[in-house]
Every structure is written in C-alpha cells, then in structure tokens.
C-alpha cells in the first residue's frame, strides 16, 4: 500500500484565504495594529504575524508608527501600501474623463496623480485618449501597476463588461472599453457602473465604512442607483439593476437620452436643474455656472430648484420604501445652492416615504466620489484576486 502524502493544496488555499481576509480588513477599516487585525478577522496572532510578513515582502502592505504613544512599546500599525505598487482608475463621463493613480490605501496626489481631459465624441478617439493619459500616469508612478478599474455610465452587461446602452454617452453603446484598454495596456481591467463606483468609494473611504447595507443615489449627470446588501452590490439577473432614473414620472415630459419621455433623470438631477435654468434664461449653463451665478445673486433659481427637489424626493422615497436601507447616500452638486437645501429635501422625503421605513433610514450626502470609487474597486480586485 502506498503511503498517504499530505496534500499541499489545503495549506496553500488557507494561506491565500488568510491573506485576503487581512487585506479585506485593512481595506474596510483602514490602518490596524496586528492585534486589531486578529480581532477583525478572527485569525490567530501567530498566523497574522506570518501573513503580514508575506504581504510586506510582496509590497502590498507597509508599516507605520502609531499616531498616539501608548504605555510601554506600542506595536506598529499595518496599512495598505502607498509605494512600490499602485492601481489605476478611469472615470468616464459625458463631459470629461479623469485618469487617476493611487496606492492601495487610496491616497491620491491631486496634482500629479490625476489627469482630466475632455470626453471625445468618437469611440476610437476616446480609447486613444484614455490610453495616452493612463500611460502618462504609469510613466510617472514607480513600482508595479496591479490593475485598472473603469467607471462608466449606463447599462453594462455583467458577464462581459460591455456597455449595452449609455443614454448620456452613446459613443459607448455596444462597446467594451474595459477589454479594449486591457488589450492596449496589457493589464487586468474591471468595468463598473458609475453608481457602483460611488458605493465602493463610500464603503472604502466615507460614512459607509464597515457597513454592509446601504443605498446610493447619483444625481449628477443622470440618476443612478446602487444598492449594497450583505456586503454585495445588487446587480440583478444580468447586471442591469438600479436604473431608477428611467422610471417615467411625466407621461409627456422631456425627451430622455434613453429615448423615452418624462424619466426621473430629466427632472431630478444636477443636469436637469441646469437645463431648466438655461431654458428660462436663454443661455446654455452647466451646474457649476448655475450655482456660481446663484451664489453671486445674479440669478434666482428658486422655482427650478423647488421642482427638482420635489422629484428627487420621489426618487429617494421610492428607494427607501423598496429597499429599506440603513443609510441612503445622495451624490450631487445641487445641494451647494444653499445651506438649507439638503434639509428641505429631507422634509420632502419624509412626507413621501413610508413612516417606518423613513425612520429606519439615515439620509446623508455622499462624501466619496467616482474617482475614489475606481481606486477602491481596483485595489479590491488586485488584493482579493491574490493567489488566483
């Protein structure tokens, strides 16, 4: 009888799983001591020490001195790496794009690690511009680039990462920007819907840190919804869930980029507010110009703002009633129109939402942004795919 040879597969798998758990804890909670890593992961002290040493050798984590001196000799703090390795992010928007580079901890140097450029109208020009700006960042950054995450608006086919239709960026329709950039740059690329990027940003760096149950409304260019339940983004059968912006609220309303009329995103967003003000004034203004002129007192946007808030309250109440989130984050600029704008929205939402559901939900402005979202997603892909 042949002797039984112990398998090396199980120890290797356990080592990979422990590495992922430690990296996930650092992403979720920020810099931690080894003792804190033990508490958050349930991994024993000696194993945590070995795992941290392995990750340190791989340049995925770094050590720093604790900010506060403790009695005796305090242990060093472990954080995700800021040097030696980096991730890339790309935010594709209707007007402009942002290419960013960051350490695994999400730290950005806004002057050197962010490149903003106008969104080309032709897909081929868009791809070329993205490649050019990302390569410029790669040339400046020292160390290994671990991956790229891309945020795009519209409907994305989950299995392929292909854009099915992008109502506000039709040059992406039917295209697979992630695959095309992966082929050109020779690196792993992850494509995510822009509202999902905001969920990643808020969970990694904002007020949803450590939370597994929340929702995100993006009211910037369009109106998108991301829902996080049990630590996972709700994507639906084929990845198309969350398109609340294309629910009809005005049967004969404004023509939407999706081809329908009266969609929520035509009346409840930053761009809708800017368009309504522009039409009244007979000028073409974006949201920044509208807010600046309103702040200077040269225009009154009260009627348009009131109408936008009413429809936004409809959207927020629908999310609260349907998904019952613990928190609802709202990402947009129109709240900068005045110190009481957000509180006015809350009062409108309270009137429209079911009382028990509203009482169980905290509605707050999002602190993160899509730039941080793609960085968080790229870091998650790079660390949680380790060993595969």
C-alpha positions, -999 to +999 in steps of 0.1 A: +000+000+000+013+034-010+018+058+019-006+088+020+012+120+011-002+151+028-017+175+002-001+209-002-033+223-017-052+228+015-024+248+033-018+269+002-055+277+000-057+286+036-027+309+033-044+326+003-077+330+022-059+344+053-041+369+031-073+380+015-090+383+049-062+405+062-062+427+031-100+430+032-098+441+069-073+468+060-095+480+031-126+480+053-112+495+085-081+514+075-047+510+092-047+485+120-024+470+146-017+433+144-039+428+175-067+447+158-063+426+126-068+395+148-100+409+163-114+419+129-105+387+111-106+360+138-072+348+127-047+339+155-019+362+164+010+340+151-008+335+118-015+372+114+022+379+120+032+354+092+006+368+068+016+404+074+053+394+068+043+377+035+023+407+024+051+431+034+075+411+013+051+414-016+049+452-011+011+451-006+013+465+030+035+489+048+042+497+085+039+530+103+043+542+138+011+546+158-001+582+160-006+582+198+021+570+221+009+542+244+023+529+277+052+506+270+063+498+235+033+501+211+031+478+181+035+493+146+004+499+125-001+480+093-016+498+063-022+491+026+008+501+005+013+537-007+046+530-026+061+501-045+027+492-061-002+512-074-036+509-091-051+529-118-086+543-122-106+558-150-138+578-146-156+582-180-182+610-180-204+627-206-183+659-205-149+650-192-129+619-180-104+615-151-075+591-151-060+586-116-032+566-099-031+557-063-016+534-037-036+506-024-047+528+005-064+552-019-041+581-013-040+605-042-017+634-051-043+655-068-017+675-088+004+646-100-019+615-099-050+630-116-053+638-153-085+653-165-094+655-202-125+663-223-145+633-234-140+627-272-172+622-292-158+593-313-152+560-295-118+555-312-106+589-300-119+582-265-099+549-264-068+566-276-071+595-251-076+570-222-046+550-232-025+582-236-034+595-201-031+562-183+003+556-198+014+590-187+004+581-151+022+547-154+053+565-166+053+588-136+045+562-109+072+540-097+065+504-089+042+477-102+008+486-115-016+460-102-047+468-122-072+492-136-109+499-127-131+519-151-163+537-142-188+543-170-225+555-171-253+535-185-263+498-187-234+473-185-236+436-194-222+420-163-207+388-179-186+407-205-183+442-191-198+456-223-218+488-224-253+479-237-266+515-239-254+547-223-281+573-225-257+602-218-227+588-236-238+570-267-203+565-281-200+537-256-231+518-269-222+483-277-186+488-269-163+471-244-140+498-232-125+475-205-115+448-229-101+474-254-080+491-228-069+457-214-056+447-248-038+480-253-023+484-219-018+447-211-032+448-176-063+435-158-093+459-162-125+459-143-155+478-156-182+490-132-213+512-135-206+547-121-231+545-093-214+512-082-182+532-081-198+556-057-208+527-035-172+515-034-160+550-026-184+554+003-177+520+017-139+523+015-134+559+024-167+575+035-195+571+060-204+536+049-171+522+060-177+489+076-214+489+065-230+461+045-264+476+039-269+510+022-281+526-010-266+553-032-284+578-055-262+595-081-279+627-093-251+643-112-254+639-150-281+612-149-299+595-120-284+562-110-290+538-080-266+515-063-278+492-035-254+473-012-270+444+006-250+420+029-218+434+015-226+429-021-239+453-048-274+442-060-269+437-098-300+418-109-302+389-133-278+403-159-263+432-141-288+459-151-305+466-117-307+501-103-319+521-133-344+541-113-336+572-134-356+558-163-388+553-144-414+575-161-428+603-138-441+627-165-461+609-193-455+637-218-423+651-203-389+659-217-372+635-241-346+614-223-313+601-237-328+566-234-355+575-260-384+577-236-401+608-222-405+620-187-379+599-170-369+608-134-334+618-145-349+645-167-364+663-137-344+653-106-307+658-113-280+684-114-282+684-152-320+687-151-317+718-128-290+734-151-311+727-182-343+742-167-325+774-156-307+776-190-340+774-209-356+802-188-326+824-193-320+815-229-284+806-222-265+773-220-252+769-185-238+739-167-244+731-130-212+749-119-222+781-137-257+779-123-245+775-088-219+803-091-244+828-105-269+819-079-243+824-051-234+857-066-270+868-066-272+875-104-299+848-110-327+833-090-330+795-093-357+791-067-386+778-089-364+753-108-347+742-076-380+736-058-393+715-087-361+695-089-362+688-051-398+676-054-390+650-080-357+640-062-378+633-031-400+610-052-368+590-062-354+589-026-387+578-011-390+551-037-356+537-028-364+539+009-397+521+005-384+494-018-350+485-004-353+496+033-316+506+035-300+516+068-285+546+050-292+564+018-264+584+003-271+611-023-243+623-046-248+656-063-240+693-066-274+710-063-272+709-025-245+735-027-272+760-038-278+769-002-272+758+034-308+746+038-312+727+005-305+693+019-327+698+049-355+708+026-351+676+006-352+656+038-386+672+048-399+663+013-387+627+015-402+623+049-436+633+035-434+608+007-418+578+022-435+552+045-430+564+080-415+532+095-391+529+065-380+565+067-375+563+105-351+533+100-330+551+073-305+579+076-303+601+045-269+618+041-248+635+014-222+612-001-186+620+009-169+599-017-167+604-055-162+583-086-125+589-086-122+573-052-146+546-063-125+533-092-094+534-069-112+513-043-125+489-069-091+485-085-075+479-051-101+454-041-096+435-074-059+435-070-058+423-034-088+399-034-076+382-066-042+375-050-031+339-054-056+331-082 
